């Protein structure tokens, strides 16, 4: 900073009459402030760093009072910087204005691998701070851990889960996954299944890892009750607002299962609770239905949360949250941005991956391309729907994706939620669809579910067990030539 820039900063501060995310004011007219450690820590722990401006008295309406002695002040500030770990190296600028001396100390932001910067006298857990607005706040234990995890490249998705045995996993799903891994990899095919599991992070010394539990367990929430997704539809713009009949939620569901099951069920929840927009073509007068939020973008937001959330012991008690408000859709996942990635870089640079084994596994299962296309897809889908850009927020250990509704002037909303379309529930619509024989793929496409086995297992087989759908080849339930046909009228199926 040059003396001219320092003078401009003083003038701007007097007009603004406020501290900011990157500016801290100290009077220092009677001596050097004795405890700058909190601010030194918080400025060092943010990318843009910050500036300590000495000579402005905030308590006297931001009056420029000058400092007691510029040389001595810089000496004592440097001494306090020397008590930080890692060391803080300030850059000083001095200015003589109207017979008064002013000093600025620019505190550079440290590299992510050097954070957290903390006051050595308090130690890492109590001496690490983060800047929130114009205040210095103690870092949480998780925020401190997140820097350690990135620096040491911890992989929480492959930590062994001692209480999970192989008998608790779905052997058929695991075998199918290993088969997909071996396809086109002749060298991998020569290994035994247990060796492949060790090599790909599904086990550690014969013990299933968290990735195995999340992907293939018959009930992952038996081990980790909160590694699930909670979905709510709120009758207002904030949680806590009540509907016309005093209801807190229009719909409220806890979504459990494997990651792929959670993905599909969460998407079904959104499909059920959003409205259908009817678009009128001004030239032809034709009507076309469109979901309130593009479901492809919704799917990417949920999938990103499942893959990239933090799975450490610090957050395993926190579910992913899906919230539908009157004016927006949000997905909130535990764990802020990982590594050096910044909000303004999302979708533009290749990020560090917090859970690489999960990311690769989800790709092999056919749920994602794993080419960092999720956020560009969200942006494209929202733009095509004429909606605002997606919002991304990093809220101290929680990452938020938000879709806001756009201009509604050219859109007429249908009378009810998506679940009411075609006058029936998913079950009733499926039975109508199967009045003629249908294949597995046809049913999955009709339900909008990418995983064919999951669509059949979750939506069709319960109807088969109830006698509402019959198999064309009952003696060969897994035959690729199998066809499913409704045996009862849909109007009576839900009773």
N, C-alpha and C positions, 0 to 999 in steps of 0.2 A: 504494500500500500504506500502510495506517495503522500507527502504532506498535503497536497491539494485534495487528494481523495479523502484523507482524514478530516480536513476542514468541511468537505461536502457531507461526510457522514455525520459530523456534529450538527450541522445545520438541519439535515434530514431528521435526525433523532429529536431535535427540539420541536420540529413541526409535527412529527409522528406522536411524540410523547408516549413511547412504549418500547419495551424490549421485544425481541423476536426470537424465532427458532435459532438464529445464528448470531444474535447480539445480546451481550450482557453488560449492563452499566454498573460502574462503581465510582463513588465520589472520590475517595482517596485524597481528600483535602487535608486530613490530619495524620495520614500514615497509610501504609499498604494494608489492604484487607488481609486478615490472618488466615482465612480458610477459603481458598479458591479451588480446593480439590474437587468438589462436586461438579463445578462448571468445567474445569479442565478435563475431567473424565467424560462428561456428557458431550462436549464439543469434539473430543478425540474419537468418540464412538459413533459419529455420524459422518457420512461421506463428505459433506460440504464443510465440515469443521465449524469454526465460529470465531467471533471477535469479542475480546474483552476491551471495553472502552472506559478508560479512567479519566475522571475530571467532570463528569456529569452527575449531578445530585438528583436522583429519581424522587427522593422524599421532598424536595423543594421545587416541585413542578418542573423537573428536568432542567434546572438552572446550571449553566456552565460555571463551575467553581474552580476548575483547575486542580492540579495535583500538588502535593506538598513538596516533592523533589523528584524530578523525572528519573535522574540517575539511580537514586536509592530505590525508587519504586521498581524499576526494571530488574535491579539486583535481587530484590526479595521475591518478585514474581518468578524469576528464573530458579531461585532456590526451591520454591514450591513445585515447580515443574519437574525438578530433579527428584522429588519424592513420589513421582508417579511411576507406575510400571505398565507398559514400557515408558521410557523417558519421553516427556513432551518437550518439543523444541519450538518455542514461540518465535514469531517474527515481529519485532517492535518497530513502531513508527512514532516519532515525536512531532509536536507542533506547538509553536508559541503564538498565541492569538489573544489580542487585547491584554497583553501583559500576563497572561495565564498559560501555564504549560499543560498540555494534554498528551496522553500516551495511549496507543492502541497496541494490543497483543493479539496477533493472528494465531489461532490454534489450528493446525492442519488436521484434517481427518485421517486417522490411521487406516492402513490396509486391513481388510477383514481378517486376515490371518494373524494380525497382531492384537486384535481386540479380544476381550474388553480391556480398555485402559482403565486402571484403577489406582486409588490412593494406597500406597504400600502400607501405611500405618493402620488401615482398616482391613486389608486383605481383599481378595477377589470378590468374595460373596457379599461383603458389606461396603466395599469401597468403589463398586462399579455403578455408574449412573448413565441415564439416557435423557436426552432433551425432549421435553414434551411441551410445545408452545414456547412460553418464556420461562419454564420451570425446569429444574433438574430433579429427576425422580430416580430412586434406587432401581436398578435392574432386577428383574425377577430371576429366580434360580434357572428357569427355563431359558431366558434370554442369554444368560451367561453360558449355559450348556450349549446353546445353538452355535455359538462361535467356536467352542471347543470341538463340537461334532464336525464342523466344516474343516477346521484346521487339521484334525487328526483323521479325517475321512471315515468317521464312524458310519457303519451301515446297519441301522436299526432293523431294516427289513430282513436281515439274515442272522439276527441274534437267535440262538437256540432256545426253544421253549421246552423246558425240562418236563413240564406236566403234560405235554401233548405227545401221545404215542402214535405210531403209524396206524394203529387200529381205529383211530378217530378220524382218519382221512378217507375220502371217497376214492377207493382204489380204481374204479373205472375212469373217473375224471383224471386222476393222476397218470394212469396208463395212456390215456388219449393224449395228454399233454406231452409226455415223454416221446410218444410216437410222432407228434408234430415237430419236436426238437430234432429227432433223428432223421426226419425226411430231408433228403438232399445233403446229409452230412454223413458220409460213409464211415469216417473215422470215429465219430461219436457213436454210431450204431454198434461198434465193436465192444463198447463198454457195457458193463452190467448196470441195471437200473439204479442200484444203490450208488454206483460210482458216478453216474450221471447226476444224481441228486446232489452229491457232494460237490461236483464240479460246477454246477449251475446255481448253487446257493440254496437249494431246497432242504439241505440238511447240513449239519455240522457235527462231525464225529458220530454219525448215525442218529443224531437227534433232529427231529423236524424243526425248521426255522419258522420265524413269524410269517415269512412269505408263504410257506406251505400251508400254515394254518389259515391264513386269509384267503388263499386261493382254492384249497381243496378240503378243508375240514368239513365234516358233516354238520357242525354247528360251531363256527368260530367264536360266537359270543359266549359259549360255555367257558372259555378260557379268558376272554376279554369282553365283558358285558357292554362296555362303552365304545368299542371299536365297531360302531354301527352308524346309522344316519337317522336323525330325527327330522321329520318333515311336518310342517304346519302351514295352514292357510289362515291368514289373519284378516279379520273384518275391518281393516283400517290401514293406516300407514305406519303404525308403530305397534310393537308387542305390548299388550296390556289394554289396548283400546277394545271396547265392547261393541258387538253387533246390535241390531235393533231389538233383539230379544234377550240381550244380556250375555250372549255367547262370547267366550274368549277366543275360540278357534272355530273356523268353518269346517276344518278337517285337521286331524292330528294323528300322526302315525309314526311308529318306531319301525324302521326298516332294518332287518337283520339278514344274515346269510353270508355267503362268500362275496368277494368284491364284485364279481359279475352279476350275482343275484341282486345285490344292493343297487347296482347300476340300473338294471331293468325295472326293479320295483319302484325306485325313486322316479324314474322317467314315467312310469305308469301313474304315479301319484300326481305329477305335474300335469300330465295329459288329462287326468280326471278333473282337476281343479281349475284349469284355466278356461277362459272363455274363447268362443270361436268368433272371429271377425269375418264379416261378409263384405267382400270388396266388389263394388259395382264398376264395371268397365264403362267409362263415359261414352265410348263410341258404339259399343255393341249392346250395352245394357245388360250384359250377362253377369251373373253373380258367381263369385268364387269364395269358398271358405278358406280361412287362414287362421292358424292358431295364434293366440295372443302373443306368445313368444315362440320364435323358431325352435322346434324341438331338436334340430341338429345342434344348434348353439347350446341349448339346455343340456343336452347329452355330453357335450365337450366340457362344460363347466363342472358337471358332476364327476365325470371321468377324471379330470385333472385333480379334483379334490381327493378322490380315492387313491390315485397313484402318488401324488406329490405331498400329501399331508405328512405331518411329523408322526412317526410311530415309536418314538422313544418312550421310556418309562415315565417321563415327565408329562406326557400328553395322552397316555393310554386310557385315562379316565374321561376323555373328552370326545364326544361324538361329532361327526360332521353335521352341520345344521343346514337344512334347506327351508327357506322361508318365502312364502308367496304373500305379498302385500297388495293393497289396492293399486299402488302405483309402480311396483317394482318386484323383481325376482332376485333373491340373493342365495348364494352358497357360501357358507363360512366354514373354513377348514382349519384345524389346529396346526400351528407352525407358520411363521412368516416366510418371507422370501428367503431362499436358500443361497448361501454363498455371496458372490459379488453382484448378483443380479439386482437391478434396480427396476422400479415400476415402469419408467419410461423406456426400458429395453425389452419389455415383455413382447414376445412374438417377433422380435427383430434380431436377436442374437441367440446363439446356442447356449442354453443355461447349464450350470452344474446340476446333476441329478441327485436328489436326496435319496431315492429308493431305486437304484438301478436294476436290481433283480426283479422287483415288481413291475417296473416299466417294460423290461424285456419279456416277462411272462405274459403280461396283458397283451403285448403285441403278438406273441406266438398264439395266444388264444383267439386272435382275430378281432379284439375289441378296439384296437387303436393301431395306427401306423408307426407310432414312436418316432416321428420325424419332426417333432416340435411344431406341429401344424394346428394344435388345439386352439390357441388364441387367435391366429389368423382366421381360422374357420369361424370362430365366434364373431369376429369383426365383419367378415364377409356376409354371414347369414343375417346379422342385424342390419347391415347396410342394405341388403336386398329387400328386407322387410320394411325399409323406411324408418328404422328405429335409431335412437342415439347410440353412439359408441359404447361398448361395455366399459364399466368402471372397475378398476382394480385398486384395492386398498390393502396396505400392510399395517395392521393395527396391533402392534406389540405382541406378536406371537399368534395372531390370527390373520389368515389371508382371506379376503372377501372379494367375490366376483358379483357384480350387480348389473342387471339389465333393467333399464327404465323404459316405461311405455313412451311411445312417441306421440306425434300429433294424431288425434283421433277424429279430426273433422271430416275426413273422407271415409270413415269406417263406421259401419253400423254393427253394434254388438248383437249377437244372437241372444235368444231369450234365456238360456241357461248355460251351465258349465259343459265342458266337453263330454262329461259322463252322460249327459242327457241327450246327446246327439244320437240320432237313429232310434230314439225312444227306448233305451234299454241299457242294462249294465254290460260290462265286458262279457260276462257269461252268456247273457241272452244274445248279444250280437254274434258271439262265437257259434252258438247253436244255430242261429239263422244262417251263418256263413257255411256251416257244415250240413245244410239240408241236401247238398250234393257231396259226394266223396271228395275229401281234400287230402293232399299230401302234407308231410311235415313242413316242408319249405313254404307251401302256400299258407299254412296256418301262422307260421312265424312272421311272414311278410304282412299278413292281415293284422296281426297284433302289434306290428312295428317293433319286434324284438329280434335283435341280430343273432342271438344264441338259439339255434333251433332246439337242441336238447333241453335247454332251460324252458323254452316256450311250451314244449310238450309235457315236461315233467310238472311244471307249475300250473298250467292252465287247462291242459287236455286230460291228463291222466286222472285228476280228481273227478272229472265228468264221466270218464270211463268207469271208474269204481262205483259211481252212483247210477250207472246204467243209462246215462243220458247220451253217451256217444259209444258207438260200437266200432270194433276193428274189423277190417276186411280180412285180415289174416290173424285171428286170435291166437293161433298156435305159434306164430312167429311175430311177437310184438315189436321186435327191433328190425324187422325186414325193411329194406329201402323201398319196397313196393307196397308198404302198408298205407292204407287209406282210412280216414276217420269220417264217420257219418253220424249225424244227429239222429237219435231214436225217440226224441220227445220234443214237444213244442216248446219254444223258448219262453212262452208266456207263463208257463207253470214251473219252470226250472228253478226259480229263485225262492220258492216257498218250501 
